[in-house]
Every structure is written in C-alpha cells, then in structure tokens.
C-alpha cells in the first residue's frame, strides 16, 4: 500500500509533463501541415463523393 504513495504522484507528474508537452507543441505549430492541402488537391484519391457515386 505504501507503493501507491509513490506511484500516484509519479503518474500525475508524468501526465502533467505530457500535457505541457502537448500545449507546447500546439503553441509552436508542430501539428500544422501546409504541404498536405497542396498535395491533397492534386490527388485523385479524394475526387469521389462520400456516398460512392462519381
């Protein structure tokens, strides 16, 4: 039972580090994909309508 006194704060700390890393990546535009839209518009893969009719 004493091990929970160590594991709970460690897991909360690691979760906080992960959350801070996520917010840092969002702030620094790490998830932007400027080339994705440019390449996607030229691809024929997305030309069909969602219901399968062309």
Buried (B, 14 or more C-beta within 10 A) or exposed (E): EEEEEEEEEEEEEEEEEEEEEEEEEEEEEEEEEEEEEEEEEEEEEEEEEEEEEE
